[in-house]
Amino acid sequence: MSENSSLKTDSLKLKSSYPIIHKDECKGCKRCISECKENVIELCHELNNLGYNYAKYKDDGCIGCGNCYYTCPEPLAIEVYISRRKRK
């Protein structure tokens, strides 16, 4: 794992909610992009191993609504991490 990817992973762990998009499962249908209330998912200009442009998270702004997960037709393409709230 490169130093940059581990730093990116560490910074995502500090956030309360974020999607994890598995680029090689994504077929670029754009459903997650159109359903994202916060417009934090975009289509990448790069191609995945299957030859599709894939969705990617813009690294900030996810509210954890899960719309991207529920609208995605590919069962393993998107996960949404939502941190547990601390009880008072």
Steps between C-alpha positions, in 0.01 A plus 500: 500500500645837408542777754243721323230232501554428871476872578178521301359200686597652835333830413180317399492321835480837676183597313160401627353366175638416159435265209749233404478449126663187360609626160528159334138417588365832369353508149469880483119511482498832695202403717694572818603839362145602417364378836766665720332785690831667578660459154812338644535221243635558152590293196873445470668560163716190547385152401476202734622150408173430317531811281237716673529849641423448867346708777725651765447688825613865506645447854268729695135568571335157532208498744458121500149495351573179306326609179806403296503153655127435453485621140809313378414195286838336574478327840868537591586836347413739787514483877416790728691540823296672771667550836310428818396799700634521850239485771487789742 
